Amino acid sequence: MLIVVFFATSLTVRAQQPVPPKFPEGFNIQKGVNIGYWLSDASGRNGTALVDFFGEKDVIFLAQKGFDHLRIPIDEGELWNYKNDKYDDAFKNIHAAIGWCKANKLRVIIDLHTLKGHRLWSSDDEQDRFIAMWKELALELKKYPANLVAYELLSDPIADSAGEWNELLAKTIKAIREIDAKRVIVVSSNQSGSYSTISQLKLPEGDNHIILNFHYFEPIYFTHYRYKDSRQQDYGGPVHYPGATITAKELNEQPATIRNLLAGSTQDYNDDIIADQIATAARMAKKFKVPLICGEWGCTSLVPRKDRMRWYKDMKKALDKNAIPWTVWTYKGDFGIVQGDGSDDDKLLKLLTKD
């Protein structure tokens, strides 16, 4: 008589962690910081003021804190004059920053952030100028290895249609590829790189040196509270996170001129909603079969401190859950990850850099 005995074994099943993306040319990044307001929207800052705002000591500081890359926004008006001649000092600053990053083992994304004109989508000449700028930048920077420096074509494309941006995108990438075949190029979708417009993006076929980028500042009435030039800059009432950014009662207490600027501000936001929207971006990147980064996300320090920290915590949790590398907005300024007086914001830095 054959007796078969089965022994039950106890198995511990661990939750499968998302696999970090593989980036082209070894341009591997995870945690980064935007250096806004230095070579972009510098508010007339130059000379000593420019050096004091950002320099080698800042790169060393950020590397020591655990960041592995910097995104350096640059403005057309900060790099070229009205005759389209280069400002030599501005280009020297770019080269200096890349050198500091190389010495401290940080990678660099050079982001064309703001253009001088606002006629990009209605003028063939402006589009030709855009392509010419990138050809100049590619020739200037091609000496750097592809695992050190990447190019981001335009931070906030806002074309009348996705098709217009896709067409200009294809022409610009083609022009860069004739100069620099293996450079990593970071691409955002139309409407300022919103997670909701990624599906409308068209990427060049056969180009495996592309990184997809999106920005996330939801809910906008919270993250941009009282921020200059924002739609809601004149609203000075309370804001909240999580929950409704502005309650119906608080909104109704405002004059009609303010209420009209705050449509949608009573919508609830919480960690589940943020997680769902971030996951949407992750799904689209998988469909495109390209790596994904969140190149801009952040919240102004003008909101209540406790709510701000909760928002950062929920954002980082959602990004980590989807293994999405990121570059927080920004080092200094209203959205700064350091205090207004330049001192460390230890709690925020710890939240951002912990694994």
N, C-alpha and C positions, 0 to 999 in steps of 0.2 A: 504494500500500500504506500503510495507516494503522498507525502504531506508537504504542501508548499506553504511557506510562511512568508507573509509580506510585512516588512518592517516600515512603519511610517517614519519619515524623516521630516525634521522641522526645517523649513526653508525661509530665510529672511529675504524678502524682496525689497530692494531699494528703489526709490523713485528715480527714473532715468533722467539724468541731467542733460539739458541741451548742449550740443557740441558747438563750441565756438567756431565761427566761420573761418575758412582758409582764405587768406587774402592773396591777390596776385603779387608776384615778384617779392614775396616775403615782407610785404608792407603790413605787418601784423600789429594791430592796435586794439586796445580794450577801453582804457580810461583816459580821457583827454580834456583839455581846457581851451576855450576860445580866448584869443587875445584881442578882444574888441576894443575900439576907441584908441588904437595905437596908430596903425596905418589905414584905418577906416573910421570915418566920423570922428576925426581927432579934434574937432572944434578949435582949429587954429593952433593946436599944440605943435611946437617945433623946438629945435635946438635942445637946450638943457631940459625943458619941460618934457620933451619926447623921451629923452634918456631916463629921466626920473620916473616916468610912468611905467616903462618896461625896459629891462635890460638883462644882462647875463645873470645877475643875482636872482632875478625872478625865475629864470629857466632852471637854475640850480635848486631853488626853493620848491618848484613844482615837481621836479624829478625826485627830490628827497621825500616828498609827500606821497609818492607812488603813482603819479600820472606817467603815461608812456607816450603821449603825443600832444602836439599843439596844433590848433587850427588858427591860421593867421589871416584874418580878413584884410583885404586890400581894396582901396577905392581907386577908380580910374583917375579921379581928380587929385588924389594924393601922389600918383605915380607919373602922370603925364600932364603937361600944361595945355592951354587952349590950342596950341599949334600941334599937339600930339607929340611934342618932344619930351623925352624922359627927364624926370627929376633925378639926377645922379645920386643925391643923398638918400632918396627913398629906396632906390634899388640897393644901395650899400647897406641900408638897414635890413632889407630882406636877406641879403647874403650873410650879414652878421648873425641874424636870428637863426638861420639854418646852421651856421657854424656852432653856435651855442648849443643847439639841440643835438647836433652830431656828437659833440664832446660829452653830453650828458645822456646819450643813448635814448633820445626822444625823436620820434618821427614827426614830420611836418606836413600839414595840408595847407597849400596856398589857395585861398578862397577869394575869387573875384566877387566882391561883396556888393558894391554900389557903382553904378555908371553915372557919368556926368550928365548925359542927356536922358530924356524920358520918352524918346521917340523910337526906341528899339524895334517896336512892333509895327511902326508905320513908315519906316524909312529904310530903304535898301542900303543907303550909305552908312547908316548907323549899324546895321548888321555886318556890313563889310568891315567897319571899324572894330566891331566886337571880335571878329575872326582875326583881324590884324593884331589886336592886342594879345590874343593868345599865341599867335605865331611869335611875337616879340618875346613874350614870357617864356615860351618853350625854348627859344634860342638862348635866352639868358640863363635858364635853369637846367638845361639838358645835361650839363656836366655832373649834376648830382645823381647818385645811384637811385634806381627806382624803388629800392627798399627804404629810402630815407625821405624822399619828397614826392608828394602826390599833388595833382591839380584838381581843384573844384571849379567847374566852369562858370557857374553863376549861383550865388547864394539863394536869391529869391526871384526866380522867373515868374513873371505875371503877364503872360501873353493873353491876347483875346481868346485864343483857343489852344488846346493842347497840341494840335497839329502844327501850329506856327512854331512853338518851342521845339517840338520834335524835329522839324526841318532844320532849324538853326543849329540844334544840337548835333545833328548828323554832319552838317557842313563843318562845324568847328572841330569835332573829333577827327574828321578826315584831314583837316589842315594840320592838326597837332601830330597825327600819326605819320605824316610825311616828314616830320622833323624828329619825332621821338616815338618810335614804334611800340615800345613796351612800357611807357609811362602809365602809372595808375591814374585813372581819371574818375573823379567823384561826380555823380550826376543826381540832381534832384528833379522831381516832377513839377509840372506847372502849378501855379497858385502857391508859391513860396514853399514848395516841398511838403505840402500837406500829405498826411497818411492817406487821406481820402481821394487823392488824385493820382496815386501811383499806378493804378490800373490803366490810366490814359497815356502813360509814358511808352515811348517806342525807343528801344535801344538798338545800336548797330549790330547787325548779325555777325557772328564770328569773332567779335572783339571780347576776349576773355580777360581784359585788364580794366574792367569797370567795377566800381563800387556804387551801390544804390544808397542814396541819402534821403532822410526825411527829417523834418523839424516838428517839435511838439511843444506847444505852449497852452494847452487846454487845461482849465477853462480860461479863455483869453481875458475875461474881465477880472479874474483873480491874478493871473501871472503878470499882467501889465497894469496893475492898479496904479493910477496916477502917473503913469509913465509918459514922459514928454512925447508929443506928436501922436499919441495913441488916440483912438476914437473916444475913449472914455476918460481922458486926462482931467476933465473938469469935474468928474464925480469924486467927491471926498467923503462919502458916507461909508458905512461898514462893509467889509467883504469877509467871506468865510470859506473855509475848506476843512472837511468835506461838507456836502450838502449843497444847498443853493448858494451861489456866490453872493447874490443879493436877494433877500427875502422879498416876497410880494409887498409886505407892509413897508419895508425900507424903500422899495422902488416907488411906491405910490406917494411917499412923502417928498419925492423930488419934483421940481418943476417940470413941465412938459418938455422943455428944451433939453433937459438931461435925460428924462425917461426915454425920449426918442432915440437916444444914442446907446441905449442899454438893452436892446431887444435880445432875448435869450439869456439874460443874466440870471434869471430865476431858475434856470435848469439845474438839476442836481448833478453833482460830480462826486465820485468816490473812487476807491481803489479798483473796484470791479469794472467801472466804465473806462478808466484809464487803461487797465489791463486788456480789455477787449479791443480798444482802438490801437494799442501798440501791437497786439497780436494780428490785427488786420494788415499792418505794414509787414510784419514777418511773413505772413502767408503770401503776400504779393512778391516778396523777394525770392521765396522758394519757387514761385511760378516762373520768375525771370531767370532763375538759376544763377543769381549773383549774390555776393555778400552784401549785407545791409549794415548801415550805421545810423545812429541818431545824431546828426551833426550839430544840432542846436536844441537845447531844452534848458529851461531855467525859470526862475520866479523872482520878481523884484523884491528887494528888502523892505519896501514900503508897506507890505502886507503884515498882519500880525505874525509875530515870530513863531508861535506854536503852530499855527496853520501852515506857515511856510515850510517848516521842518517836516510836517506830516506829508505835505505835497511831495517834497523831495524824496522822502522815504518810500512813498507809494510809486513814484516814477521809477526810482532805481530798482525796486522790487520787480516791476513789470519788465524793465529792460533786461535785468539779469535772468528772469524766467525764460525769456526768449533768446538769451545769449546774444544780445545786440550790443556791440561796442558803441560808445557814445563820447560826445564832446560837449561838456556843459557850457552854457552861456551865462556868465563870462568871468574872466579873471577879476577885473575891477569894474567899478561903476555901479549903477542902480541894481544890476543883477549879480553883482560881484560875489564871489565865494570867499573873498577876504572882506574885512570890515571897512566901512567908509574911511576910517583913519589909517587904513593900510595894515592894521594888525590882523593876525590870524583869526579866522572864525573856526575855532578848533572843532566844535560839534558838527558843523556842516562838512568840514574837510574829512573828518573821521567817517561820517555817514557815507560820503561819496567814495572814499578810497578803500573801505573795508570790503573784504571778499565775502 
